[in-house]
Amino acid sequence: MKKALVLSLLFLLFVHYSEAAKQTAVKGLRHASYKSYTRVVVDVDGPLEYSHNRLYNPNRLYFDLKNCRLSAIAKSSLKARDNILGSVRMAQFDKETVRVVFDLKNSKNFYAFLLENPYRLVIDVYAIKDSVAVKAGKKEKKVSIDKAVPEIKTIVIDPGHGGKDPGAVGPNGLREKDIVLAVSKKLGKILREKHGVNVVYTRKRDTFVPLNERTEIANAKGADLFISIHTNASRKKSARGIETYFLNWTNNREALRVAARENKISFSKMQKVQDELNLILNDLARNNKRQESMRLAYSVQSSMVNLLKKDYRSVKNLGVKYALFYVLVGAEMPSILVEISFITNREEERRLAKDSFKEMIANALAKGINTYISQSALIVQRDSAIP
């Protein structure tokens, strides 16, 4: 009898620990405050699903992390100490749910996305934009204040992928992470020496940098521009060309495919994520200076195509596009992602392997960026001359 009881208890313990082992552990909280938003990262040790809800009086936002358990070593609360968030706290809501609660001060919109390697949930909570009353005859209306284009002093260059993430690999083994790092360093040197700007890299070596941390670097450095450099890839060996992206909602399947690959998620998940965010993505894009990003994208794309076509007539102009790239989310400055060639195309892979071609790409990027800077200076002069 005692033996049977002991076996039953052992079985129950086994079931309990087996179920617990299946749950994703929530390891802790961290945050960073920027001018227009506060980013909170919830670190976990595996995949998860979540839901969210908004509460009022007091103003709160909460996320329920499904099939999760709160780690005993997890930091369970933090104080943001900014004008957007008060505190953030989390607790085991029930045996299968960890609830993360945000006390809001001055916030209307938020944006959340899941990242892997390592697993984490990233939540950006945006401030309500300031507005002023402007007299219009006898009426008054509120309008948003759009600041003039600032002087470009610091540019962050983001070589895509790196470390354990090789990015796309060409038919002859050329790796995206190596090509974009080489181009980025050449671009940085040109921008420093010829155009006198301060250059910051998200990585200088073959190291892995999570997607969300790349824009965090740019924000922390107070950068004026953010340039993310990549090579494209396709299952179609004939796919070729150059294209430049900025952040916005899209129904273009090819743009969604590129975004899914760079975000490291499936195409179907990319569609789902974007559809869920359709209502707030316009506000998100405005916070990411969409108009300036678009102008920068067109300047860079035009420069690359025009310069490269002088030596390579077969260069294909795929144009300026937009999609939901995680690496651009949260950037507080004009930001673009450039796909400099298809590494999966044998001819373009051979070009990318040449140092002379990489130098040409870097010069084309620098010329496009400098054109944007010059145009921005003219816009500032024009606007300052208006009484």
Secondary structure, 3 states (H helix, E strand, C coil): CHHHHHHHHHHHHHHHHHHHHHCEEEEEEEEEECCCEEEEEEEECCCCCEEEEEECCCCEEEEEEECEEECCCCCCEEECCCCCEEEEEEEEEECCEEEEEEEECCEEEEEEEEECCCCEEEEEEEECCCEEEEEECCEEEEEECCCCCCCCCEEEEEECCECCECCCECCCCCEHHHHHHHHHHHHHHHHHHHHCCEEEECCCCCCCCCHHHHHHHHHHCCCCEEEEEEEECCCCCCCCCEEEEEECCCCCHHHHHHHHHHHCCCHHHHHHHHHHCHHHHHHHHHHCCHHHHHHHHHHHHHHHHHHHCCCCCCCCEEEEEEECCHHHCCCCCCEEEEEEEECCCHHHHHHHHCHHHHHHHHHHHHHHHHHHHHHHHHHHHHHHHCC
